[in-house]
Amino acid sequence: MKAGCPVSHGELQADERLKEINRVTLYRTLNALVEAGLVHKVLGVDSCWYFCLHETDQPGCPGDHPHFYCLECGRMECLKECKLPFIEVPRGYHVEGKQLLVYGICSKCQNNFS
């Protein structure tokens, strides 16, 4: 797992270095990393959760950028150069997070079509 490149539980489980880890243990570990603020998760268009490691100098996901999901290769990436707007919520509401998922065909797959 590297910063800026969200991966699914299935992708991690398929990694040769993690083959010995039980599926449930991997889920619990990922959720513990999310709770500790070391990883954030994004729901993909395929209804799978994707997990992304934070930059070492940035505790937690600031929730200030969208994520792009490629419909061709299934890769997801952080779009850190694009910023999400601040969302004003009604008085008495407390925001726990926000996400925006943009989907289409990534540049690598576009080049493969050419």
N, C-alpha and C positions, 0 to 999 in steps of 0.2 A: 504494500500500500504506500502510495506517495501523495504528497500534498497536491491538491488541484485536480486529481484524477479519481473520482468516486468509483468504487467497485462493489459488485453485489456479493452477497454471502456465497452464492454458487461459484463465482469467479475465484473467491478466496479459497473455497473448499477444493477447487480444482488445481490450485497451486501446489506443485510438487513438495514445496517446503512445509506445507500445512496438512498434508495427506493424513498424518497420524492423529490429527485433532478431531475429536468427535463433533458432529454437526451441531448438537445442542450446546456443547462447550463453546464452540465458535460463536454462536448466537449470543450466549451470555457474556462472552468476552467483548464482543462488539458493543452490546448494550451498556456494559460497564464503562467502556471507553467513551461512549456518547455521554453518559451521566457525568463522567469526570471532565468533560469539556475538551477532550483530546481529539475527538472525531465528531463530525456531524453527519446526519443522514438525510437523504432526499428520496422521495417517492418517485419512481420512474413511471413512464407511460405503460410499462409492462407490469405494473402493480408490485414490483420488487423494490425493496429498500436498497439504496446505494450508500456506501459509507466512504467518507473522505477524511483523510488525515489533515490536521491543521498545520499551518506553517509553525515552526518551532517558536517564533517570536510573537505568535498570535494565539492567545488562549480562547478557544471556542470559535464557532462560526459567527461572524458579525451579522449574518443574515442580510448583507447588503449587496449580494450579487445573485444573478440567476444561474441556472445550470442548463447545459445543452445535452440532449440525448439524441444520438444518431439512430435513426430507424433502420439503417442498413446494417451497421456493424454492432450496434448495441452498446457502444462506448458512451460514457457520460463524462463531461468535464465542467469545471467551474469556469464561469465567464466573469472573472474578477475585474476586467476592464469596464464592464457594464454595471452600473449601480442601480439598485432598486430605490424607489422613493420612500421617504418616511411616510408611514400610514398613521393618521390620527384616528384613534378609536374613541367611541363615546366614553364619557366619564363613568368610572366604576369597572371598566374592562381592563384586563391585564393581558398584554400580548406575550405569549410564550415563544413565538417564532413566526417566521413567514418564509415562503418559498415561491419561486417562479421557475417553472420548467419550460424551456423552449425546446422544441423537437423538430427534426428535419434530417437532412443528409449532411454529414461533416465534410470538410474540405478534402480529406484523404479519400473518402468514398466517392466524392464528386470527381476527383482526378482519375479514379479507377474506371468511371463511366466514360471518360473522354477517350 
